[in-house]
Amino acid sequence: MQRHMTRIAWLVAALALVAGVAAAEDVITKGVDVWPTAEGSSFTSFADDPIPAGFFCPGSQPFTGKIVMNGSPLATEPPGVLGKTDTIVHRLDDAYLDPNGVATTRLQMMALSLVGAEPIEVGCETPFVVATSLDGEQGITEMRIVREAEWGGTYASPLSISAKVVFTPVGGGEPLEVHREIDLGPAPGSYWTTTDRLGTDAWGDPVKVDTDGDGVPDSALPAPSNFVAGMGAVEPAALQTSTTRWCSSRCCHCKPETSIPPPEWDEPSDGCEAWHLHCVDCWVPCIIIVGPSEEQSL
């Protein structure tokens, strides 16, 4: 009887171990996703929310223009450890894939560092350089993750951003600030994979980043996750499989009700002219291998 009970105990322990391994494979651990902004394809517009007359200098007209924004690498400690990263999004919870391969987690902006592509002319004696960073407590949205294949799948991540736009006169002078609340819809063409498939472990040592735009690293990044979003910083050779080829692209967030078809749009700002557009470098599956010598473009 005792031997029988011992066997049952061992069986229960073995099943629990197997279940634990299976469960671990279905868990996307919380963490951050780091991004470089795509050069020349992001902007903020003041068409629907003009800066009032006299803001920049006596007699300046209301500003309704569009400012093209590029990424400026975030200040980090150790310096340069995140390369060209200028945008960091924090996944706040572990996400558990259900039997249909779907999971959700809460999403919050953690850091943002953008600069105007060139100074803006506003009718004053001097033009102004522009910089954008996060401003105060950030809103929380929901990220939906879907597993579509062994390598990973797609995700949808609307963003809520509280930002400050800082205008500094060229040559120096008192900077001027504008606060903006920006809601961005999901970026079509957003794919994910796992770190074990890419053989990458992101950063190893503790890393601090500047989250408020003052150039001083102030907040520690959480431990690396097993989730790799967009794969913008991944070497392309690591993505290719026997059935899929991946191509470099841009993944763009626009206003929530606007959809931008990936990955071959002629003008990614279509439908966003009076709003905001934020594009990051990413990879998308572009060719499926259907036979020894056959390929099908996506």
The 8 nearest C-alpha neighbors of each residue, nearest first, counted from 0:
[[1, 3, 2, 4, 5, 6, 7, 8],
 [0, 2, 4, 3, 5, 6, 7, 8],
 [3, 1, 5, 0, 4, 6, 7, 8],
 [4, 2, 0, 6, 1, 5, 7, 8],
 [5, 3, 7, 1, 6, 2, 8, 0],
 [4, 6, 2, 8, 3, 7, 1, 9],
 [7, 5, 9, 3, 8, 4, 10, 2],
 [8, 6, 10, 4, 5, 9, 11, 3],
 [7, 9, 5, 11, 6, 10, 4, 12],
 [8, 10, 12, 6, 7, 11, 13, 5],
 [11, 9, 7, 13, 12, 8, 6, 14],
 [10, 12, 8, 14, 13, 9, 15, 7],
 [11, 13, 9, 15, 10, 14, 8, 16],
 [14, 12, 16, 10, 15, 11, 9, 17],
 [15, 13, 17, 11, 16, 12, 18, 10],
 [14, 16, 18, 12, 13, 17, 19, 11],
 [15, 17, 19, 13, 14, 18, 12, 20],
 [18, 16, 14, 20, 19, 15, 21, 13],
 [19, 17, 15, 21, 16, 20, 22, 14],
 [18, 20, 16, 22, 17, 21, 15, 23],
 [19, 21, 23, 17, 22, 18, 16, 24],
 [22, 20, 18, 24, 23, 19, 17, 25],
 [21, 23, 19, 25, 24, 20, 18, 26],
 [22, 24, 20, 26, 25, 21, 19, 27],
 [25, 23, 21, 22, 26, 20, 27, 19],
 [26, 24, 22, 96, 23, 95, 21, 27],
 [27, 25, 95, 23, 24, 94, 28, 96],
 [28, 26, 94, 93, 226, 225, 95, 29],
 [27, 29, 93, 224, 26, 225, 94, 30],
 [30, 28, 93, 92, 90, 91, 224, 27],
 [29, 31, 224, 90, 221, 89, 223, 28],
 [32, 30, 89, 88, 90, 33, 87, 221],
 [31, 33, 88, 87, 228, 89, 34, 30],
 [34, 32, 87, 86, 84, 31, 88, 35],
 [33, 35, 86, 84, 85, 87, 36, 279],
 [36, 34, 84, 85, 83, 279, 37, 280],
 [35, 37, 279, 70, 278, 38, 34, 69],
 [38, 36, 279, 280, 278, 40, 35, 39],
 [37, 39, 69, 40, 36, 70, 41, 68],
 [38, 40, 41, 69, 37, 67, 68, 116],
 [41, 39, 38, 37, 278, 42, 67, 277],
 [42, 40, 277, 276, 68, 278, 67, 39],
 [43, 41, 67, 68, 276, 66, 275, 44],
 [42, 44, 275, 66, 65, 274, 276, 67],
 [45, 43, 65, 274, 46, 273, 275, 64],
 [44, 46, 63, 48, 49, 64, 47, 65],
 [47, 45, 63, 273, 44, 48, 49, 64],
 [46, 48, 45, 273, 49, 274, 63, 44],
 [47, 49, 45, 46, 50, 63, 44, 62],
 [50, 48, 63, 45, 62, 46, 51, 61],
 [49, 51, 62, 61, 48, 52, 63, 54],
 [52, 50, 61, 54, 49, 53, 62, 60],
 [51, 53, 61, 60, 59, 54, 50, 58],
 [54, 52, 59, 57, 58, 56, 55, 51],
 [55, 53, 52, 56, 51, 59, 50, 57],
 [56, 54, 53, 59, 57, 123, 121, 175],
 [55, 57, 53, 59, 54, 123, 58, 122],
 [58, 56, 53, 59, 55, 54, 123, 52],
 [57, 59, 53, 56, 60, 52, 122, 123],
 [60, 58, 53, 56, 52, 57, 122, 55],
 [59, 61, 52, 62, 58, 53, 51, 121],
 [62, 60, 52, 51, 50, 49, 63, 59],
 [61, 63, 50, 49, 64, 60, 51, 45],
 [64, 62, 46, 45, 49, 61, 50, 65],
 [65, 63, 45, 62, 44, 46, 66, 49],
 [64, 66, 44, 43, 45, 67, 42, 63],
 [67, 65, 42, 43, 68, 44, 115, 64],
 [66, 68, 42, 116, 115, 41, 65, 39],
 [69, 67, 115, 42, 114, 41, 116, 113],
 [70, 68, 114, 113, 38, 116, 39, 115],
 [69, 71, 113, 36, 85, 112, 114, 72],
 [70, 72, 113, 112, 85, 114, 73, 69],
 [73, 71, 85, 83, 84, 70, 74, 112],
 [72, 74, 85, 112, 75, 84, 209, 71],
 [73, 75, 209, 214, 208, 216, 215, 72],
 [76, 74, 208, 78, 216, 207, 77, 73],
 [77, 75, 78, 207, 206, 216, 208, 74],
 [76, 78, 75, 80, 206, 79, 207, 205],
 [79, 77, 76, 75, 80, 74, 81, 82],
 [80, 78, 82, 81, 75, 77, 74, 76],
 [79, 81, 78, 82, 77, 75, 76, 202],
 [82, 80, 79, 84, 83, 75, 73, 202],
 [81, 83, 79, 84, 80, 72, 73, 35],
 [82, 84, 72, 35, 85, 81, 71, 73],
 [83, 85, 35, 34, 72, 82, 81, 86],
 [84, 86, 72, 112, 73, 35, 70, 111],
 [87, 85, 111, 34, 110, 84, 33, 35],
 [88, 86, 33, 110, 109, 32, 34, 108],
 [89, 87, 108, 32, 109, 31, 107, 33],
 [88, 90, 31, 107, 106, 91, 109, 108],
 [91, 89, 106, 30, 29, 31, 105, 92],
 [90, 92, 105, 29, 89, 106, 104, 30],
 [93, 91, 29, 104, 90, 94, 105, 28],
 [92, 94, 28, 29, 27, 95, 26, 104],
 [95, 93, 27, 104, 102, 103, 26, 92],
 [96, 94, 26, 102, 25, 97, 27, 93],
 [95, 97, 102, 101, 100, 25, 26, 94],
 [96, 98, 100, 99, 101, 95, 102, 25],
 [99, 97, 100, 96, 101, 25, 102, 95],
 [100, 98, 97, 101, 96, 146, 145, 102],
 [99, 101, 146, 96, 97, 98, 145, 102],
 [102, 100, 145, 96, 97, 99, 144, 146],
 [103, 101, 96, 144, 95, 94, 143, 97],
 [104, 102, 143, 142, 94, 144, 141, 105],
 [103, 105, 142, 94, 92, 141, 106, 90],
 [106, 104, 141, 91, 140, 90, 142, 92],
 [105, 107, 90, 140, 139, 141, 89, 91],
 [108, 106, 139, 89, 88, 138, 109, 137],
 [107, 109, 88, 89, 110, 137, 87, 160],
 [108, 110, 88, 87, 89, 210, 107, 111],
 [111, 109, 210, 87, 86, 108, 133, 209],
 [112, 110, 86, 132, 85, 133, 113, 87],
 [111, 113, 85, 132, 71, 131, 73, 70],
 [114, 112, 70, 131, 71, 69, 130, 68],
 [115, 113, 130, 68, 69, 129, 70, 131],
 [116, 114, 68, 129, 117, 67, 130, 69],
 [115, 117, 68, 67, 69, 114, 118, 39],
 [118, 116, 115, 119, 128, 67, 129, 114],
 [119, 117, 128, 127, 126, 115, 120, 129],
 [120, 118, 127, 126, 121, 117, 128, 66],
 [119, 121, 126, 122, 118, 127, 123, 125],
 [120, 122, 123, 119, 59, 126, 62, 55],
 [123, 121, 59, 120, 124, 60, 126, 125],
 [124, 122, 125, 121, 56, 59, 126, 55],
 [125, 123, 122, 126, 56, 121, 120, 168],
 [124, 126, 123, 169, 168, 127, 120, 122],
 [125, 127, 120, 119, 169, 118, 168, 121],
 [128, 126, 168, 118, 167, 119, 169, 166],
 [127, 129, 118, 167, 166, 169, 168, 115],
 [128, 130, 166, 115, 114, 165, 127, 167],
 [131, 129, 114, 165, 113, 164, 115, 166],
 [130, 132, 164, 113, 163, 112, 114, 165],
 [133, 131, 111, 112, 212, 162, 163, 211],
 [134, 132, 162, 211, 111, 161, 163, 110],
 [133, 135, 162, 163, 161, 211, 132, 136],
 [136, 134, 137, 133, 161, 211, 162, 163],
 [137, 135, 138, 134, 161, 133, 160, 108],
 [138, 136, 161, 160, 108, 135, 107, 139],
 [139, 137, 159, 107, 160, 140, 136, 161],
 [138, 140, 107, 106, 105, 159, 137, 141],
 [141, 139, 106, 105, 158, 157, 107, 159],
 [142, 140, 105, 106, 104, 143, 103, 156],
 [141, 143, 156, 104, 103, 155, 105, 106],
 [144, 142, 103, 155, 154, 102, 141, 156],
 [143, 145, 154, 102, 101, 103, 153, 142],
 [146, 144, 101, 153, 100, 152, 154, 147],
 [145, 147, 152, 100, 151, 148, 101, 153],
 [148, 146, 152, 151, 145, 153, 149, 100],
 [149, 147, 151, 150, 146, 152, 145, 192],
 [148, 150, 151, 147, 146, 152, 192, 196],
 [149, 151, 148, 192, 152, 196, 193, 147],
 [152, 150, 192, 146, 148, 191, 149, 147],
 [153, 151, 146, 147, 191, 190, 145, 148],
 [154, 152, 190, 145, 189, 191, 144, 146],
 [153, 155, 144, 143, 189, 145, 190, 156],
 [156, 154, 185, 143, 142, 157, 144, 186],
 [155, 157, 142, 185, 158, 154, 143, 141],
 [158, 156, 185, 184, 183, 140, 155, 142],
 [159, 157, 183, 182, 140, 156, 160, 184],
 [158, 160, 182, 138, 181, 183, 139, 140],
 [161, 159, 181, 180, 162, 137, 182, 158],
 [162, 160, 180, 134, 137, 133, 179, 181],
 [163, 161, 133, 134, 179, 132, 178, 160],
 [162, 164, 178, 134, 177, 132, 131, 133],
 [163, 165, 131, 177, 176, 130, 178, 162],
 [164, 166, 176, 130, 129, 175, 131, 163],
 [167, 165, 129, 175, 174, 127, 128, 176],
 [166, 168, 174, 127, 128, 169, 175, 165],
 [169, 167, 127, 171, 172, 126, 170, 125],
 [168, 170, 127, 171, 126, 125, 128, 167],
 [171, 169, 168, 172, 125, 167, 127, 126],
 [172, 170, 168, 169, 167, 173, 174, 127],
 [171, 173, 168, 174, 167, 170, 169, 175],
 [172, 174, 175, 167, 171, 168, 166, 176],
 [175, 173, 167, 166, 172, 165, 176, 168],
 [174, 176, 166, 165, 167, 173, 177, 55],
 [177, 175, 165, 164, 166, 163, 174, 178],
 [176, 178, 164, 163, 179, 165, 175, 50],
 [179, 177, 163, 162, 164, 176, 180, 161],
 [180, 178, 162, 161, 163, 181, 177, 164],
 [181, 179, 161, 160, 162, 182, 178, 159],
 [180, 182, 160, 159, 179, 161, 183, 162],
 [183, 181, 159, 158, 160, 254, 184, 180],
 [184, 182, 254, 158, 253, 255, 252, 157],
 [255, 183, 185, 157, 254, 253, 252, 158],
 [186, 184, 157, 156, 155, 252, 187, 183],
 [185, 187, 252, 251, 250, 189, 188, 184],
 [188, 186, 189, 261, 185, 259, 260, 250],
 [187, 189, 261, 250, 190, 186, 283, 262],
 [190, 188, 187, 153, 154, 229, 186, 250],
 [191, 189, 153, 229, 152, 154, 228, 188],
 [192, 190, 228, 227, 152, 151, 229, 153],
 [191, 193, 151, 227, 150, 226, 228, 152],
 [194, 192, 226, 225, 227, 195, 196, 151],
 [193, 195, 225, 197, 199, 196, 198, 226],
 [194, 196, 198, 197, 193, 199, 225, 200],
 [197, 195, 194, 193, 198, 150, 192, 199],
 [198, 196, 194, 199, 195, 237, 193, 238],
 [197, 199, 195, 196, 194, 200, 237, 193],
 [200, 198, 194, 197, 201, 195, 196, 233],
 [199, 201, 202, 194, 223, 198, 203, 225],
 [202, 200, 199, 223, 203, 194, 224, 227],
 [203, 201, 204, 200, 223, 206, 80, 205],
 [202, 204, 201, 205, 200, 223, 222, 206],
 [203, 205, 202, 206, 222, 77, 80, 201],
 [206, 204, 203, 207, 219, 220, 222, 202],
 [207, 205, 219, 220, 76, 204, 77, 208],
 [206, 208, 219, 76, 218, 216, 75, 220],
 [209, 207, 216, 75, 218, 217, 74, 210],
 [208, 210, 216, 217, 215, 74, 211, 214],
 [209, 211, 110, 212, 208, 109, 217, 133],
 [212, 210, 133, 213, 209, 132, 134, 110],
 [211, 213, 132, 214, 210, 209, 112, 133],
 [212, 214, 215, 211, 209, 210, 216, 132],
 [213, 215, 212, 74, 209, 216, 73, 211],
 [214, 216, 209, 213, 217, 74, 208, 212],
 [217, 215, 209, 208, 75, 207, 74, 76],
 [216, 218, 209, 208, 215, 207, 210, 219],
 [219, 217, 207, 208, 216, 220, 209, 210],
 [220, 218, 207, 206, 208, 221, 205, 217],
 [219, 221, 206, 207, 218, 222, 205, 208],
 [222, 220, 30, 219, 223, 31, 205, 206],
 [221, 223, 224, 220, 30, 205, 203, 202],
 [224, 222, 30, 201, 221, 202, 200, 225],
 [225, 223, 30, 226, 28, 29, 222, 31],
 [224, 226, 194, 193, 28, 27, 227, 223],
 [227, 225, 193, 224, 27, 194, 192, 228],
 [228, 226, 192, 193, 191, 230, 194, 229],
 [229, 227, 191, 230, 190, 32, 226, 192],
 [228, 230, 281, 190, 231, 191, 189, 282],
 [229, 231, 233, 228, 232, 281, 282, 227],
 [230, 232, 281, 280, 229, 233, 282, 34],
 [233, 231, 230, 234, 34, 281, 35, 280],
 [234, 232, 230, 231, 235, 237, 238, 197],
 [233, 235, 236, 237, 232, 238, 230, 231],
 [236, 234, 237, 238, 233, 239, 245, 246],
 [237, 235, 238, 234, 239, 233, 240, 245],
 [236, 238, 235, 197, 234, 239, 233, 196],
 [239, 237, 235, 236, 240, 245, 197, 234],
 [238, 240, 244, 236, 237, 243, 245, 235],
 [241, 239, 243, 242, 238, 244, 237, 245],
 [240, 242, 243, 239, 288, 244, 287, 289],
 [243, 241, 288, 240, 287, 289, 244, 239],
 [244, 242, 287, 240, 286, 288, 241, 239],
 [243, 245, 286, 239, 284, 285, 287, 240],
 [246, 244, 284, 285, 283, 282, 239, 243],
 [247, 245, 282, 283, 285, 284, 248, 244],
 [246, 248, 282, 281, 283, 245, 249, 280],
 [249, 247, 281, 282, 280, 262, 246, 283],
 [250, 248, 280, 281, 279, 278, 251, 37],
 [249, 251, 278, 279, 186, 281, 188, 280],
 [252, 250, 278, 186, 277, 249, 253, 279],
 [251, 253, 186, 277, 184, 183, 185, 276],
 [254, 252, 276, 183, 184, 275, 271, 257],
 [253, 255, 183, 184, 257, 256, 182, 274],
 [184, 256, 254, 183, 257, 253, 182, 185],
 [257, 255, 254, 258, 184, 253, 183, 270],
 [258, 256, 255, 254, 253, 270, 259, 184],
 [257, 259, 260, 256, 187, 253, 255, 186],
 [258, 260, 261, 187, 257, 267, 251, 186],
 [261, 259, 262, 258, 264, 187, 263, 188],
 [262, 260, 263, 188, 187, 259, 264, 250],
 [261, 263, 264, 248, 260, 188, 249, 283],
 [264, 262, 261, 265, 260, 248, 267, 266],
 [263, 265, 266, 267, 262, 260, 261, 259],
 [266, 264, 267, 263, 269, 268, 262, 260],
 [265, 267, 268, 264, 269, 263, 40, 259],
 [268, 266, 269, 264, 265, 259, 40, 251],
 [267, 269, 271, 266, 270, 272, 276, 40],
 [268, 270, 267, 271, 266, 272, 259, 265],
 [269, 271, 272, 268, 257, 273, 258, 253],
 [272, 270, 274, 268, 269, 273, 275, 253],
 [271, 273, 274, 270, 268, 269, 44, 275],
 [274, 272, 46, 271, 44, 47, 45, 275],
 [275, 273, 271, 44, 272, 43, 254, 276],
 [274, 276, 43, 42, 44, 253, 271, 254],
 [275, 277, 253, 41, 42, 252, 271, 278],
 [276, 278, 41, 252, 251, 42, 253, 275],
 [279, 277, 251, 250, 37, 41, 36, 249],
 [280, 278, 36, 37, 250, 249, 35, 281],
 [279, 281, 249, 37, 231, 248, 35, 36],
 [280, 282, 231, 229, 248, 249, 230, 247],
 [283, 281, 247, 248, 246, 229, 230, 231],
 [282, 284, 245, 246, 285, 188, 248, 247],
 [285, 283, 245, 244, 286, 246, 243, 282],
 [284, 286, 297, 245, 296, 246, 244, 283],
 [287, 285, 296, 244, 295, 297, 243, 284],
 [286, 288, 243, 295, 242, 294, 289, 296],
 [287, 289, 242, 294, 290, 243, 293, 295],
 [290, 288, 293, 294, 287, 295, 242, 291],
 [291, 289, 293, 292, 288, 294, 242, 287],
 [292, 290, 293, 289, 288, 294, 241, 242],
 [291, 293, 290, 294, 289, 288, 295, 287],
 [294, 292, 290, 289, 291, 288, 295, 287],
 [293, 295, 288, 289, 287, 286, 296, 292],
 [296, 294, 287, 286, 288, 297, 289, 293],
 [295, 297, 286, 285, 287, 294, 288, 284],
 [296, 285, 286, 295, 287, 284, 283, 262]]
